[in-house]
Amino acid sequence: FFTPRNVVKAIIEMSGIERLPDGSKVCDPACGVGGFILEPIVTKRPNDYYFENGKLKSKLNYFGFERGFKQEDKLTIILAKSNFIIYLSDLIRDNPNKTKEFAKKYNEIFKIYTKTTLGSLSEVNKEEYDLIMSNPPYVTRGSSQYKKAIDKDTNLKNNYSVNGMGVEALFVEKVCKEIKEGGNILLIIPEGILYRVGDKRLREFILKNFNLNALISLPKNTFYTTPIKTYIISLTKKIASKINIIQEEPVFTYFIKDTGEKLDKTRISISKNDLKEMVRKYKYFLTDKIDF
């Protein structure tokens, strides 16, 4: 389910990525065609990529992962690399003899897992990233195959101990363990995570270890291929001394009705876009949560 660009832009605006210090690590463990990794180049960090001594470098370290078990998955990661070329077209124009450097960089950023259906779920890099933005897969049917594969590996079994429902719960647990203390997570999640009995432990795990900054309701049919009701959730990982302490800060909530495009098969752009106003108010909220 590819994330509409207006939604990607809104999440990037919420993330504060422009304030990350050089060397920070940004990740999307289910990157698809690379929107969350590439869009900051246009909207927030236009000077991230540069040449130094003939080498292409970036101020932030970006990581986009996707499974490559099926042929269509392999095509998806090719599209992500192609998008990298498009987003950096000006830099390519100015450095026409550096083709290998660009290829090296996009192969460093975008990686696929070809030997397992688990994809990036096959690894959990604890406290590795400063910012994670993602729209992970959400499906409960067939998720037992993922859990069977995890049960065969002792390390993975320990890393996925919450045992929520569906593939989405596995991704949520993964990113929660991969983010550093004080780091931020912005995810698109299905509504089921918020109320399913089988995800009670997952909700408790999140509230124990994270501050919940925001919960944004997206309209049905936000995604072209599914009518599933979804939300944007924003989390900040607590420092060790704050774990288990009940959050007293308010949570920013917002209902999105219009996303800047018709929510039918045409996907025609429209002038109404509640995401822009949501982002503006969310930034105000962050400056003074108590009196907002």
C-alpha positions in Angstrom: 0.0 0.0 0.0 2.0 2.9 -1.3 1.7 6.0 0.9 0.1 9.1 -0.8 2.7 11.8 -1.1 0.6 14.4 0.8 0.6 12.0 3.8 4.4 11.4 3.4 5.0 15.2 3.4 2.8 15.7 6.5 4.7 13.0 8.5 8.1 14.5 7.5 6.9 17.9 8.6 5.9 16.4 12.0 9.2 14.5 12.4 11.5 17.4 13.0 14.1 15.8 10.7 15.5 19.2 9.8 16.8 19.5 13.4 18.7 16.2 13.5 22.4 16.6 13.9 24.8 15.4 11.2 25.5 11.7 11.5 22.0 10.8 12.7 20.3 7.7 11.4 16.9 7.7 9.7 15.2 4.5 8.8 12.1 3.1 7.1 12.0 -0.7 7.6 9.2 -1.1 5.0 10.4 1.5 2.5 8.4 0.6 -0.7 9.4 3.1 -3.3 11.4 5.2 -0.8 9.1 8.2 0.0 10.0 8.7 3.6 13.7 8.4 2.8 13.7 10.7 -0.3 11.1 13.3 0.3 13.1 15.2 3.0 15.6 16.1 0.2 12.9 18.2 -1.4 11.0 19.6 1.7 13.5 19.8 4.6 17.1 18.9 3.8 18.0 20.0 0.3 21.7 20.1 1.0 22.0 16.6 2.6 24.0 15.1 -0.3 27.3 16.5 -1.5 30.6 15.5 -3.0 33.8 15.6 -0.9 37.1 14.5 -2.5 35.1 12.8 -5.3 32.9 10.8 -3.0 29.2 11.2 -2.7 28.3 11.8 1.0 25.2 12.6 3.0 24.8 14.6 6.3 22.3 12.0 7.6 22.6 8.3 7.3 19.5 7.0 5.6 18.3 3.3 5.5 15.4 1.9 3.6 14.6 -1.8 3.8 12.3 -4.0 1.8 11.8 -7.7 1.3 12.8 -9.1 -2.0 11.4 -12.6 -1.7 8.9 -12.1 -4.5 9.6 -10.7 -8.0 7.2 -7.7 -7.4 9.2 -6.8 -4.2 12.4 -6.7 -6.2 10.7 -4.3 -8.7 9.6 -2.1 -5.8 13.2 -1.6 -4.5 14.3 -0.8 -8.1 11.7 1.9 -8.2 13.1 3.3 -4.9 16.6 3.4 -6.4 15.1 5.1 -9.6 13.4 7.7 -7.4 16.8 8.4 -5.7 18.1 9.3 -9.2 15.1 11.5 -9.8 15.3 13.3 -6.5 19.0 14.0 -6.9 18.8 14.9 -10.6 20.3 18.4 -10.1 23.3 16.9 -8.4 23.7 14.3 -11.1 23.5 17.0 -13.8 26.3 18.9 -12.1 28.4 15.7 -11.7 27.8 13.7 -14.9 31.0 11.6 -14.5 30.1 10.2 -11.0 27.6 7.5 -12.0 29.3 4.9 -9.9 29.2 7.1 -6.8 25.4 7.6 -7.2 24.9 3.8 -7.7 27.1 3.0 -4.7 25.0 5.4 -2.5 21.6 4.2 -3.5 22.7 0.6 -3.0 23.9 1.5 0.5 20.6 3.1 1.3 18.1 0.7 -0.2 18.5 -2.9 0.7 16.3 -6.0 0.2 16.1 -9.3 2.0 16.0 -12.0 -0.7 16.3 -15.2 1.4 13.4 -14.9 3.8 9.7 -13.9 3.7 10.3 -11.9 6.9 12.1 -9.2 5.1 13.5 -6.6 7.5 11.7 -8.3 10.3 14.6 -10.9 10.2 16.8 -8.4 12.0 16.3 -6.2 15.1 19.0 -3.6 15.5 18.4 -2.4 19.1 18.6 1.3 19.7 20.2 2.0 16.3 18.1 4.8 14.9 17.3 8.4 15.8 14.2 8.7 13.6 12.0 6.0 12.1 9.1 6.9 9.7 7.2 4.1 8.0 3.9 2.7 6.7 4.5 -1.0 7.5 2.3 -3.8 6.0 -0.9 -4.4 8.0 -2.4 -7.8 7.5 -3.5 -10.5 10.0 -4.2 -13.3 7.5 -1.1 -15.3 6.9 0.8 -13.7 9.7 1.1 -17.1 11.4 3.7 -18.0 8.8 5.8 -15.0 10.0 5.5 -16.1 13.6 6.4 -19.7 12.8 9.6 -18.4 11.1 10.4 -16.2 14.1 9.8 -19.1 16.5 12.6 -21.1 14.8 15.1 -18.4 15.7 15.8 -18.0 19.5 17.1 -14.4 19.1 14.2 -13.3 17.0 11.7 -15.0 19.4 13.2 -12.9 22.2 13.0 -9.7 20.1 9.3 -10.3 19.3 8.1 -11.2 22.8 5.0 -9.0 22.9 3.2 -11.2 20.4 0.6 -8.8 19.0 -1.7 -9.5 16.1 -0.8 -9.4 12.5 2.4 -8.4 10.7 1.8 -4.8 11.7 2.3 -5.7 15.4 5.7 -7.2 14.5 6.8 -4.1 12.7 5.6 -1.9 15.6 7.6 -4.0 18.1 10.6 -4.0 15.8 10.8 -0.2 15.4 10.1 0.4 19.1 13.2 -1.6 20.0 15.3 -0.1 17.2 14.8 3.5 18.1 17.3 5.2 20.5 16.3 6.8 23.8 14.8 10.2 22.9 14.3 9.2 19.3 11.1 9.7 17.4 8.8 7.2 15.6 6.1 8.1 13.2 4.0 5.3 11.8 0.8 4.7 9.9 -1.1 2.0 11.7 -4.4 0.3 11.1 -7.3 1.0 13.5 -7.2 -2.6 14.9 -4.1 -1.9 16.9 -6.0 0.6 19.0 -8.7 -1.7 20.2 -8.1 -5.4 19.4 -7.9 -7.6 22.5 -5.0 -9.4 21.0 -3.0 -6.2 20.9 -3.5 -5.2 24.5 0.0 -6.2 25.4 1.4 -4.2 22.5 -0.5 -1.1 23.6 0.8 -1.6 27.2 4.3 -2.0 25.8 4.1 1.2 23.9 2.8 3.3 26.8 5.3 1.8 29.2 8.3 2.7 27.0 7.2 5.8 25.0 5.5 9.1 25.2 2.5 9.3 22.9 2.8 12.6 21.1 0.0 12.4 18.6 -2.7 10.3 17.1 -4.1 11.5 13.8 -7.2 10.0 12.2 -6.9 9.5 8.5 -10.1 9.1 6.4 -11.1 5.8 4.9 -9.8 5.2 1.4 -6.7 7.3 2.1 -4.9 4.4 0.4 -6.0 3.6 -3.1 -5.9 -0.1 -2.7 -7.6 -0.6 0.7 -10.5 1.0 2.6 -8.9 0.1 6.0 -9.2 2.9 8.5 -5.7 4.1 9.5 -4.0 6.5 11.9 -0.7 8.4 12.1 0.9 7.7 15.5 3.8 9.8 16.8 6.0 8.4 19.7 9.1 9.5 21.5 11.1 6.8 23.4 11.4 7.5 27.1 14.8 7.6 28.9 15.4 4.6 31.1 14.5 6.5 34.3 11.0 7.3 32.9 10.0 3.8 31.8 6.8 2.7 33.6 6.0 6.3 34.7 2.5 7.2 33.4 2.5 9.9 30.9 0.9 13.1 32.1 1.5 15.3 29.0 -1.5 15.8 26.7 -1.8 13.9 23.4 -2.4 15.9 20.2 -5.3 14.4 18.3 -6.8 15.4 14.9 -9.4 14.2 12.5 -8.4 14.5 8.8 -11.3 14.6 6.4 -9.5 15.8 3.2 -6.0 14.8 2.1 -5.5 17.0 -0.9 -6.9 14.5 -3.4 -10.1 12.7 -4.2 -10.4 9.5 -2.3 -11.7 7.5 -5.2 -10.1 5.7 -8.1 -9.3 9.0 -9.9 -7.1 10.4 -7.1 -7.5 13.9 -8.7 -5.9 16.7 -6.7 -8.2 19.0 -4.8 -7.7 22.2 -2.9 -8.9 20.9 0.5 -6.1 19.4 2.5 -6.5 19.1 6.3 -3.0 17.7 6.6 -1.5 21.2 6.3 -3.5 22.7 9.1 -2.9 19.6 11.2 0.9 20.0 10.8 0.7 23.7 11.6 -1.2 23.1 14.9 1.0 20.1 15.8 4.0 22.3 15.7 2.3 24.8 18.0 1.4 21.9 20.3 5.0 20.8 20.6 6.1 24.2 21.8 3.7 24.3 24.7 1.8 21.0 25.2 0.2 22.0 28.5 -1.4 25.3 27.4 -2.0 24.5 23.8 
